[in-house]
Amino acid sequence: MRIFRAFFIVAFFAIPGVASAAATSPALDKAYEEYDNSNYDKALKLFEAECSKSDGEACEQAALMYEDGEGTDKDVHKAKDLYSKSCDLKDGNGCANLGFLYENYEELKGSETAIFQLYQKGCSLNSALACNNLGSVYQDGVGTTKDYAKANTYFQKSCDMKYYAACSGLGYLYDNGYGVEKDIKKATAFYKLACDNEDSTGCYNYGLVLNDDENAKVEDREAAFHTGCIKGYTEACVVLGEAYRDGLYGMDKKPALSADYFGIACEKDDINSCLEASELYLKDKEKVQTGIDMLDYACSLYSDEACAKLAWVYSDDVYTKKNMEAAKTYIQQANDIDSDNELAKKWTAKFGKQ
């Protein structure tokens, strides 16, 4: 389900790219100023003070700080209470974020019906975020009957308010013919609109439709996946890693770039990308240690293959100084994760002969 929450923003905006319906008070402006200057404890106190005066936006922003642990310890229960108050005070983003908490925090688990109702209320209060999430729950049938036509309606409403993740949602419906007649041109246009405004999902999907278009420019494909990758969509990094490794989609083989994109995906805990990046980095004399670090990180994520490969790396002097104790430690970790790992079996047998 494509659910999002509102992020902390500067004054005069309710969510990125969407102007507030009303100007903020001088006190709320001061709170935003303190936040922008990284004075989080002062900002939180000011937001809470304004929240106590029944300012729904202030309650929402204080809730975000408690949710993220900024200026205070992370406290999702406190965040829930503040989002609830914000929603009661008719702040649509507060309703949307409360739904997000119920959806994503096990200790606050709310019913699907409650989540749906919160997004519905937030959207009725003209929260572009809530309308996007309402489109998603209609698309997936969460807390309500699956209804692609309604999903289209609410994605369109949110997209019109310049919430660009919703534009990507519209593209997905037209791409697949869900609730609308399948129309690749419209899908492409919506994906491009989302990507042009740096929505990571939109960029990834835009890149995919460009890959299927033999007339598309290679640089447009590269740019779409690159933006999707740096804005947080892991699979976009993987696609570029594979494309530069194998020369796909009209792109030239560029092992160094391939390793870097796999490396970004690795940092997002994609284990297979860690393995792909490490293999490429180990072939570059100047990046050997980076390759070892990638394997070590994947091993820490319980990849038996990564642990076993580290044992191989430390068992001779090809990549780094030979260290049999380290090799034995890593092979033990590989065995602990999966005793059937073939590489682990091989090196266990080797170490047994030492």
C-alpha positions as CSV (number, residue, x, y, z in Angstrom):
1,M,0.0,0.0,0.0
2,R,1.4,3.4,-1.0
3,I,0.9,5.3,2.3
4,F,2.9,8.4,3.2
5,R,3.0,10.8,6.1
6,A,3.6,14.5,6.1
7,F,7.2,15.6,6.9
8,F,8.3,18.6,8.9
9,I,8.3,21.7,6.7
10,V,9.1,25.4,6.9
11,A,6.4,28.0,7.8
12,F,3.5,28.7,5.4
13,F,3.3,25.2,4.0
14,A,1.2,22.3,5.2
15,I,3.0,19.7,3.1
16,P,5.8,20.1,0.6
17,G,4.6,22.1,-2.4
18,V,1.1,23.0,-1.0
19,A,0.5,26.4,0.6
20,S,-1.4,26.6,3.8
21,A,-5.0,27.8,3.7
22,A,-4.2,30.5,6.2
23,A,-1.1,32.4,7.3
24,T,0.5,31.2,10.5
25,S,0.6,33.2,13.6
26,P,3.8,35.1,14.7
27,A,4.3,32.6,17.5
28,L,4.1,29.7,15.1
29,D,6.4,31.4,12.7
30,K,8.9,31.7,15.5
31,A,8.6,28.0,16.2
32,Y,9.4,27.2,12.5
33,E,12.3,29.6,12.7
34,E,13.8,27.8,15.7
35,Y,13.3,24.5,13.9
36,D,15.0,25.7,10.8
37,N,17.9,26.8,12.9
38,S,18.1,23.3,14.5
39,N,17.0,24.6,17.9
40,Y,14.7,21.6,18.2
41,D,14.1,21.9,22.0
42,K,13.0,25.5,21.7
43,A,10.9,24.8,18.6
44,L,9.1,21.9,20.4
45,K,8.3,24.1,23.4
46,L,6.8,26.8,21.1
47,F,4.8,24.3,19.1
48,E,3.4,22.7,22.2
49,A,2.6,26.2,23.6
50,E,0.6,27.0,20.5
51,C,-1.0,23.6,20.5
52,S,-2.3,24.3,24.0
53,K,-4.0,27.3,22.5
54,S,-5.9,25.0,20.1
55,D,-3.7,25.5,17.0
56,G,-4.1,22.3,15.1
57,E,-1.0,22.9,12.9
58,A,1.1,23.4,15.9
59,C,-0.2,20.2,17.4
60,E,0.7,18.3,14.2
61,Q,4.2,19.7,14.1
62,A,4.8,18.9,17.8
63,A,3.6,15.4,17.0
64,L,6.1,15.0,14.2
65,M,8.9,16.0,16.5
66,Y,7.8,13.4,19.1
67,E,7.5,10.7,16.3
68,D,11.0,11.5,15.0
69,G,12.7,12.1,18.4
70,E,13.7,15.7,17.6
71,G,14.2,17.9,20.6
72,T,12.9,15.1,22.8
73,D,13.0,11.4,23.1
74,K,11.1,9.5,20.5
75,D,7.5,8.9,21.8
76,V,5.0,7.6,19.4
77,H,2.3,7.5,22.1
78,K,2.7,11.2,22.7
79,A,2.7,11.7,18.9
80,K,-0.5,9.8,18.7
81,D,-2.2,12.1,21.3
82,L,-1.0,15.2,19.6
83,Y,-2.0,14.0,16.1
84,S,-5.4,13.1,17.5
85,K,-5.8,16.6,19.0
86,S,-4.6,18.1,15.7
87,C,-7.2,16.1,13.8
88,D,-10.0,17.1,16.2
89,L,-9.0,20.8,15.6
90,K,-9.6,20.2,11.8
91,D,-6.0,19.9,10.7
92,G,-6.2,17.5,7.8
93,N,-2.5,16.5,7.9
94,G,-2.9,15.6,11.6
95,C,-5.7,13.1,10.6
96,A,-3.5,11.7,7.9
97,N,-0.5,11.3,10.1
98,L,-2.6,9.6,12.8
99,G,-3.7,7.1,10.2
100,F,-0.1,6.6,9.3
101,L,0.8,5.8,12.9
102,Y,-2.0,3.3,13.2
103,E,-0.8,1.7,9.9
104,N,2.9,1.5,10.7
105,Y,3.4,1.1,14.5
106,E,2.5,-2.2,15.9
107,E,2.1,-0.9,19.4
108,L,-0.5,1.6,18.1
109,K,-2.2,-0.7,15.7
110,G,-5.5,0.7,14.7
111,S,-8.3,-1.0,12.8
112,E,-8.3,-0.7,9.0
113,T,-11.7,1.0,9.3
114,A,-10.3,3.6,11.7
115,I,-7.3,4.2,9.3
116,F,-9.7,4.6,6.3
117,Q,-11.9,7.0,8.3
118,L,-9.0,9.2,9.3
119,Y,-7.8,9.5,5.7
120,Q,-11.4,10.2,4.7
121,K,-11.7,13.0,7.3
122,G,-8.3,14.5,6.4
123,C,-9.1,14.6,2.7
124,S,-12.5,16.3,3.5
125,L,-10.3,18.9,5.2
126,N,-8.4,19.4,2.0
127,S,-5.2,17.6,3.1
128,A,-3.5,16.6,-0.2
129,L,-1.6,14.0,1.9
130,A,-4.8,12.5,3.2
131,C,-6.4,12.4,-0.2
132,N,-3.4,10.5,-1.6
133,N,-3.6,8.0,1.2
134,L,-7.3,7.7,0.7
135,G,-6.7,6.9,-2.9
136,S,-4.3,4.2,-1.8
137,V,-6.7,2.5,0.6
138,Y,-9.4,2.5,-2.1
139,Q,-6.9,1.0,-4.5
140,D,-6.0,-1.8,-2.1
141,G,-9.3,-2.2,-0.3
142,V,-8.0,-1.4,3.2
143,G,-10.9,-0.6,5.6
144,T,-13.3,-0.3,2.6
145,T,-14.2,-2.1,-0.6
146,K,-11.6,-1.9,-3.3
147,D,-12.7,0.7,-5.7
148,Y,-10.3,1.9,-8.5
149,A,-12.6,4.6,-9.7
150,K,-12.6,6.2,-6.3
151,A,-8.9,5.7,-6.0
152,N,-8.6,7.6,-9.3
153,T,-10.8,10.4,-7.9
154,Y,-8.7,10.9,-4.8
155,F,-5.3,10.6,-6.5
156,Q,-6.5,13.2,-9.0
157,K,-7.6,15.5,-6.2
158,S,-4.3,15.2,-4.4
159,C,-2.3,15.5,-7.6
160,D,-4.2,18.7,-8.4
161,M,-3.1,20.0,-5.0
162,K,0.5,19.3,-6.1
163,Y,1.1,16.3,-4.0
164,Y,3.2,14.5,-6.6
165,A,3.2,11.0,-5.1
166,A,-0.5,11.0,-6.0
167,C,0.4,11.9,-9.6
168,S,2.5,8.7,-9.6
169,G,-0.5,6.9,-8.3
170,L,-2.6,8.1,-11.2
171,G,0.1,6.9,-13.6
172,Y,0.0,3.5,-12.0
173,L,-3.8,3.2,-12.6
174,Y,-3.5,4.3,-16.2
175,D,-0.4,2.1,-16.7
176,N,-2.4,-1.0,-15.6
177,G,-5.9,-0.1,-16.7
178,Y,-7.3,-0.1,-13.1
179,G,-10.6,1.7,-13.0
180,V,-9.7,3.5,-16.2
181,E,-8.9,2.6,-19.8
182,K,-5.3,1.6,-20.1
183,D,-3.4,4.5,-21.5
184,I,0.4,4.4,-21.5
185,K,0.6,8.0,-22.8
186,K,-1.3,9.3,-19.8
187,A,0.6,7.0,-17.4
188,T,3.9,8.3,-18.8
189,A,2.7,11.9,-18.4
190,F,1.7,11.4,-14.8
191,Y,4.9,9.6,-14.0
192,K,6.9,12.3,-15.6
193,L,5.0,15.0,-13.7
194,A,5.8,13.2,-10.4
195,C,9.4,12.6,-11.4
196,D,9.9,16.2,-12.5
197,N,9.0,17.1,-8.9
198,E,11.4,14.5,-7.4
199,D,8.9,11.9,-6.3
200,S,11.0,8.7,-6.1
201,T,8.3,6.3,-7.0
202,G,7.2,8.4,-10.0
203,C,10.8,8.5,-11.2
204,Y,11.2,4.8,-10.9
205,N,8.0,4.1,-12.8
206,Y,8.9,6.8,-15.4
207,G,12.2,5.0,-16.0
208,L,10.4,1.7,-16.5
209,V,8.1,3.1,-19.2
210,L,11.0,4.7,-20.9
211,N,12.8,1.4,-20.9
212,D,9.9,0.0,-22.8
213,D,9.9,2.9,-25.3
214,E,12.5,2.2,-28.0
215,N,12.4,5.9,-29.0
216,A,13.2,7.2,-25.6
217,K,16.6,8.8,-25.0
218,V,19.1,6.9,-22.9
219,E,19.9,10.0,-20.9
220,D,16.2,10.4,-19.9
221,R,16.1,6.8,-18.7
222,E,19.3,7.4,-16.7
223,A,18.1,10.7,-15.2
224,A,14.7,9.1,-14.1
225,F,16.3,6.2,-12.3
226,H,19.1,8.4,-10.9
227,T,16.5,10.8,-9.3
228,G,14.5,7.9,-8.1
229,C,17.6,6.4,-6.5
230,I,18.9,9.5,-4.7
231,K,15.4,10.3,-3.5
232,G,15.1,7.0,-1.8
233,Y,13.6,4.4,-4.1
234,T,16.0,1.4,-3.7
235,E,14.9,-0.5,-6.8
236,A,15.8,2.5,-8.9
237,C,19.4,2.2,-7.7
238,V,19.3,-1.6,-8.4
239,V,18.1,-1.0,-12.0
240,L,21.0,1.4,-12.7
241,G,23.4,-0.9,-11.0
242,E,22.3,-3.7,-13.3
243,A,22.2,-1.5,-16.4
244,Y,25.7,-0.2,-16.0
245,R,27.0,-3.6,-15.1
246,D,25.5,-5.4,-18.1
247,G,25.0,-2.6,-20.6
248,L,21.2,-2.7,-20.5
249,Y,18.6,-0.2,-21.9
250,G,21.1,1.4,-24.3
251,M,23.5,2.3,-21.4
252,D,27.2,1.6,-21.7
253,K,28.9,-0.7,-19.3
254,K,30.4,1.3,-16.5
255,P,31.5,-1.0,-13.7
256,A,32.5,1.9,-11.3
257,L,29.1,3.5,-11.6
258,S,27.4,0.1,-11.3
259,A,29.2,-0.5,-8.0
260,D,28.3,3.0,-6.7
261,Y,24.5,2.5,-7.4
262,F,24.6,-1.0,-5.9
263,G,26.4,0.6,-3.0
264,I,23.6,3.1,-2.5
265,A,21.1,0.3,-2.5
266,C,23.3,-1.6,0.0
267,E,23.1,1.3,2.4
268,K,19.4,0.9,2.3
269,D,19.8,-2.7,3.5
270,D,19.4,-4.4,0.2
271,I,21.6,-7.4,0.8
272,N,21.9,-8.6,-2.8
273,S,23.1,-5.2,-3.8
274,C,25.8,-5.3,-1.1
275,L,27.0,-8.6,-2.7
276,E,26.9,-7.1,-6.2
277,A,28.7,-3.9,-5.1
278,S,31.4,-5.8,-3.2
279,E,32.2,-8.0,-6.2
280,L,32.8,-4.9,-8.3
281,Y,34.7,-3.0,-5.7
282,L,37.0,-5.9,-5.0
283,K,38.1,-5.8,-8.6
284,D,39.1,-2.1,-8.2
285,K,42.5,-1.9,-6.4
286,E,41.5,1.6,-5.0
287,K,38.1,0.4,-3.7
288,V,39.0,-3.0,-2.2
289,Q,38.3,-1.8,1.4
290,T,34.9,-0.5,0.3
291,G,34.1,-3.9,-1.1
292,I,35.2,-5.6,2.2
293,D,33.1,-3.0,4.1
294,M,30.0,-3.9,2.0
295,L,30.5,-7.6,2.7
296,D,30.9,-6.9,6.4
297,Y,27.7,-4.8,6.4
298,A,25.7,-7.5,4.6
299,C,27.1,-10.1,7.0
300,S,25.8,-8.0,9.9
301,L,22.4,-8.2,8.1
302,Y,22.6,-12.0,8.5
303,S,23.7,-12.8,4.9
304,D,25.4,-16.1,5.2
305,E,26.8,-15.6,1.7
306,A,28.5,-12.3,2.7
307,C,30.0,-13.8,5.8
308,A,31.3,-16.8,3.8
309,K,32.8,-14.4,1.2
310,L,34.5,-12.5,3.9
311,A,36.1,-15.7,5.2
312,W,37.4,-16.2,1.6
313,V,38.7,-12.6,1.5
314,Y,40.7,-13.0,4.7
315,S,42.0,-16.5,4.0
316,D,44.7,-15.2,1.6
317,D,46.6,-12.1,0.7
318,V,44.9,-11.2,-2.6
319,Y,42.6,-8.5,-1.3
320,T,43.9,-7.7,2.2
321,K,46.3,-8.9,4.7
322,K,45.8,-12.6,5.4
323,N,44.0,-13.1,8.8
324,M,42.9,-16.7,9.4
325,E,41.4,-15.8,12.8
326,A,39.1,-13.3,11.1
327,A,38.3,-15.8,8.4
328,K,37.4,-18.5,10.9
329,T,35.1,-16.0,12.7
330,Y,33.3,-15.1,9.6
331,I,32.9,-18.7,8.5
332,Q,31.4,-19.5,11.9
333,Q,28.9,-16.7,11.4
334,A,28.0,-18.1,8.0
335,N,27.4,-21.5,9.5
336,D,25.4,-20.0,12.3
337,I,23.1,-18.3,9.8
338,D,22.8,-21.3,7.4
339,S,24.8,-24.5,7.8
340,D,23.8,-25.5,4.3
341,N,25.7,-22.6,2.6
342,E,27.9,-24.3,0.0
343,L,30.7,-21.7,0.3
344,A,30.6,-22.1,4.1
345,K,30.9,-25.8,3.7
346,K,33.9,-25.4,1.4
347,W,35.8,-23.1,3.7
348,T,34.9,-25.0,6.8
349,A,36.5,-28.0,5.2
350,K,39.6,-25.9,4.3
351,F,40.0,-24.6,7.8
352,G,39.6,-28.0,9.2
353,K,42.8,-29.0,7.4
354,Q,44.8,-26.1,8.6
